[in-house]
């Protein structure tokens, strides 16, 4: 009708918003892609918020221990206090997450982390906390992570359907890695400006907000789970799922060693090489930041590329993990090391997305968390002893030989994994996507897989 006011281009009229129809000539600009539904946005937002806080809290914890008069040994003890319960409770956390609604397990784990970090912050702000108090609170945080990690695996992939799962997970990882980089930078600045106590308080608030967002997940389309056969039965069942798939246990074994040697190189040898040959901590910090930027670039790449042979692509991208140790063994100048770390970040992110996509496709939903717990346990179990033994190994054979040994192990293990036929043959299956707005069990939200490390 002439004279009727119309919405400007790019903005639908109010009635169109309510009824889902748009008049001719109105261009609709969507802020998010069509596959990013409510659950996906809640999960991604919660993870970004939690990782912003946690990345800064890692720095704040170390400086809180030092400010209380602790030494480097005490910093290591508090870090170990978090790792030990994480390893001890991972398998239990996986079985619990397959027995109860996963979003509730995630919320409860976030609440425990909120409590532990909040109490940690109060102790630091109130005066001089004791070492045993900080270690106890770190252990509580590790316990929360042990239950959170298996429950969170695949939640993002379960919130989308069809062949968009890999793209959705790549975008999610891009936000998560960006939050890790930004959180570390912001946390370091805030520790210097206001002290570690306030940074720990911010982390506690971040966990509270993340828990609140996850509590609003829509799980109305998730089928009820039947009663299980007990905790030990569930753990044995999860182990059978892992052992029956050569591609799965081969990669878990591979990364139990790969993660261990990479951690030893980065946590022990890297700072020593930087101090003696690269000019101090500044260049080493820049190299680590380049790795983080590379992971964001890798996630951006995987949002556009969907390889058909997922595991083959991912396995080939593990070879570049040998490059940082080799660069430190030479050693390359700071610019060369930074370039190597950036490229390695891209490669390992490609592996992470293809690995999680394969798990999402191949593992039954009702057993996913307990399988994920074995994956997590294998990935972390050898890291503490490897970092502890890095110094003695260096004393025995020399740092350069130790670094070349790290590179050689990564190359040999990755070549061995490529000999597994299923690694080379497993292909991406495509399924027709449901009509918009039609709920499915996988699209409903809280029933499946997500990696790591994501809070």
N, C-alpha and C positions, 0 to 999 in steps of 0.2 A: 504494500500500500504506500502511495506517495506520502512523504512526510514522516513515515515511521522511522524513529531512530534505530540505527543499526550498530552492532558492535564493530569496532575497528578491526582491520585485517589482522589476523593472528589471534583474535580473542573471540570465542563463541558467545552468542547471546545467552542470557541466563536460562531461558527455556530450553535452549539446545543443550546446555550443561545438564539439566535435570532429566531430559528425555533421550539424550544420546544422539540426536539428529542435528544437523547443521545446515543452515540456509546456503543456497548457492552463492558463491563469491566469497565465502568466509574461509580463510586459510587457517587451519588448526595447527598450532605448533606445540608439540608434546615435549615436556621437559624431561621425560624419561622414556626409554624404549618400551615397546608394548609388552615385552616379556618380563619387565621388572614390576611385579605386582606388590601388593601390600606387605606380604611376608618377606619378600626379598629386600625391600627397602628397610624394613624394621631390622632384619638381621645385619644388613650391611651397615646401617647407621650405628647399631649397637657395637659392632666390631670396631669401627673407626673410633668411636668414643673411648671404648675400653683400651684400645691399643695406644691411643694418644696418651692416656694416663699411665699405662704400664711401662711404656718405653722411657718416659721421664722418671718413673719410680725406680727403675733399675739403677740409674745414675744416683738418684737421691739416697737409696739404701746404702750404697758404697760410701758416700760422703757422710751419711749419718753415723756409720760405724767409725770412720776416721775422726769425725768431730767428737765422738765419745772417748777418744784416746786409743782406739784400736789400730792395729797394724795391718799390713797386707794379708797376714795370716788370718786375722779375725774377719777381714772382708771375705776371704775364701770360705771360712767356716760358716758364715751366715748364708752365703750362696749355696753351699753344700746342704745346709739345713733345709733349703727349699727344694733341692733336687732329690734328696733321699725319699721323702714321702711321695713325691711325684712318681718316682719309679715304683715304689712299694704298692701304691694304690691304683695304678693305671688299669690293671686287669680287672680289679673290683669295679672301678668306675665304668669300664666298658660293659660289664655284665649288668650293672645297675641301670645304665642308660638303655639297654635292650629290654629291661623288665618294666620300667616306669616311663611315663611320657618324657621325651627327651627335653622338651622346652622347660619342663619343671626342674629337671636335674640341672640344666644350665642356669636357671634363675637362682636355685639354691646354692650352686657353686659360686656364682657372682656375689650373692649375699655374704657367703663366708669370706670371700676375698675383700669385700667392702668392710666387713668387721675387722679383719686382721690388719688391713692397711690403715683404717681409721684409728685403731688402738696404737699402732706403730707411730702414727703421726702425733697422737696425744703424748706418748712417751717422749718423743724427740722434742716436741715443743715445750713440754713441762720441765725438762731438765736433761740430766745425763742418763739415758737408758743403759741398762746392763746388757752385757753380751748375751746371756742366756735368754733374756726377754726378747731381744731382737731375733735370735735364732728360733725361738718358739713361734713367734709371729710369722717369720718367714716360712716355717714348716706348715703353718696353717694355710698360708697362701699357696704353697705347693700342693697341699691336699686338695684345695679347691680346684686347682688346675688339673689334677689327676682325674677328677670327676667331670670337669667341664670339657676337656679335650675330646674324649671319645663321644660324648653326647653331641658335641657341636659338629662332628665330622659329617659332612654331607647335608647339613641343614639348608645351606644355600642352594645346593644342587636340587634338593627336594622341593624347593619353592618355585622352580621353573620346570618346564616339561619339553619334550621333543629334543630336537638337535640344537636348541639354544643353551643347553646346560653348560657346555664348555665355555661359551662366550660369557654367560652370566658369572661363572666362577672366575674367569679371567678379570672381569671388571671388579668383582669383589676383592680379588687379590691385589688389584691395583690400588683400591682404596685402603686396604689393610697395610700394604707396604708403604704407601704414602704417609699413613698415620704413624707408622714406626719411625720413619725418617723425621717427620715433623715433631713427633713427641720427644725423640731423643734430643733434637736441637733445642726445642722449647724447654724441655726439662733441665738441660744443662744451664741454660740462661737463667731459669728461675731458681735453681739451686744457688747460683752465684749471687742472685739479686735478693732473694728472700729467705734462703736456707732450705735444707732438705725436708724439714718437717711440713712445711706448707705444700711442697710438691707431693709428698705422701698423702696429705689431706685431699689434694686434687684428685689423686688416683682413687682414693676411697669413694669420692663423689662420682667419679667416672664409672666405677663398678656399679654404684647404686642406679645411675641413670641407664646403664646398659641392661641391668636386670629388669628395670621397669619397662623398657622397650620390648625385651624378649617376653615379658609376661603378657603382652598384647598380641602375640602371635595367634593367628586363626588356625586352630587344629580341628575344626569341626568335621573335616573330611577324612581324618585319619582313623582307620579302623582300630577297634580295641584289640589289644594283644591278649592272647590266651595265657593262662598261668604256665610258668616254666617248670623245670624239673629240679630247681635248686641252683645255688651259686656255682658249685663245683661242676654240675652238669652243664651249665651255660658256658663256663670257661673251657671245658673239654670240647663242647660243640664248636666254640669259636676256634679252637686250635685245629679241629678237623677241617674247618672251612679254609684255614690258612694252608695246612699241610696238603690238602687235596688239589691245590692250584700251584704248579711249579713256578709260574710267572710271578705269583704273589710272594711266596717265601723266598724266591731267589732275590728279588729286589729288597725285601726286608733284611736279609742277610748282607747283601751288598751295602746297604746304607748304614747298617750297624757299624761297619768298619769305616766306610767313607766319612760319615759324620764324625767319627772319633778322630781320624787323622786330620780332617779339616779343622776341627775344634782345637786340636793340639797346635797346628800350624798358626792359626789366627790368634789364639789366646796366649801362647807362650813364645813361639819363634818370631812371629810378626813384630811385636813390640821390640824385641831384642835387635832384630835386623834394622828396624826403623831408627832405633837409638844409636846404633853404631855406624850405619851406612847411609841413611836417608835424611838425617837432619833432625830427628826427634819425633815426638808424638804427632806433630802437625801433619806431616805427609801421610803417616799411617791412618790418622783420622780421616783425611781426605780420601784415601783409598777405600776405607770401609764405607764412607758415604757414597762413593762411586758405585760400589756393589749394590747399595740400597736403591740408588737411582736406576741401576740396571734391572733390578727386579720389577720396578714400575714399568720400565720399557718392555720387559718380557711379557708382563701381563697385558699391556696395550697391544702387543703383537698377537697374543693368543685370543684377544677379543675379536680379531679380524681373520685369523687363520684357524682352520679346523682340520688337522691332519687326519687322514683316514686310518693309517696305522699308528695308533696313539702311542703304544708302548715302545715301538721301534723308534719313533721320533724322540720320545722322552729319554730313552736309554742313550741314544747318540748324543744328547745334550748333557749327559753326565761327564763325558770326556773332558770338557773345558774346566771342570772342577780341579783338574790336576795342574792347571796353569798357575794359579797364585803361589802354590808351594814352589814350583819351578822358578817363578819370577823372584821369590825371596831367596832361593838357593843361589842364583847367579851372582849378586842380586841386581835386578833391573833398577834404573833410576826411578825417582818418584813418579814422573809422568808416565813411564812405561807400566809401572805397577798399577797406577790408577786406571789406565786403559784396560789392562788385563782384568782387574776387578769388576769394571763396568760390564765387559763382555761376559764374564762369568755369571754376573747377576742376571743378565738376560737369559742365558742358557738354563740356569737352574730353575728359573720361573717357568720356562717352557716345560721342563720336566714336571714341576709341581702341578701344573694344570692338566697335563696329559695323564698323570698318575691318578689324580682324583677323579677325572672323568672315567677312566677305566674301572676304578673301584665302584663308582656309582652305577656303571653299566652292568658289572658282573656279579656283585655281591648282593645276596638277598637282603631286602630292607630290614627285616626283623632281626638280622644277625650282624648288621653293619657296625654297630658300636663296639661289640666285643672283638670283631676282626680289626677294627681301627685301633683298639687298645694294644693288640699285639704289634701292629705297625708302629705305634708310638713307642712302645717298650723297646722294640728292636732298634729304633732310631736313636734312643737316648741312653741305653744301658751301658755302652762302652765309652761314652764321653767322659765321665768323671775319672775312670782309671787312665784313659789316654792322656788327659791333661796332667794328671799327677805323675805319669811316667815320662812325659816329654822331657823334663829336665835331666833325669838319669840317662835317658837314651842319648841326649845331646852330649852328656859327659863321656859316654862310652864310645860313640862313633863319630862325634862331631856334628855341629848344627847343619852344615851343608849336606852331609850324607843323610841325616835324618829327614831333611826337607825333600831331597830327591827320592828317598824311600816313600814318603807320603804320596808324591806324584805317581810313582810306579805302582803303588797299591791301588790307587784310584783307576789307573788305566787297565791294570790286569783284571780287577774285579768287574769293571764295566765290560771288557771284552768277554769275560766268562759269562756274564748275564746275557749277552747277545747270542750265546750258543744255545740258549733255551728256546725251543721252537715257538712256544706260545708268545714269547716276547716279540718275535718277528712277525707273527701271523695275526695277532689279535687286532681286529678292525672295529672301527666305530659303527655302531648300528644306528640307523635313523628311524624315527617313528613319527607318524603324522601328529601334528600338534592339535590339541583340542581347540574347539571354538572358544573365542574370547569369552571369559566370564564363567566357563564351565569348570567347576572344581573337580580335581582328581586327587587320589591319595598322595601322589608325588607333588602335585602343585599345591596341596593344602598347607604344607609348611613344615611341620616339625617331625618328620619321620626318617631323616636319612643322614647322608655323609657330609663333613667339612674339614680341611686340614689343620693341620695344624697349628698349629700355633696360633690359631686365631682365637682371640678372646671374645 
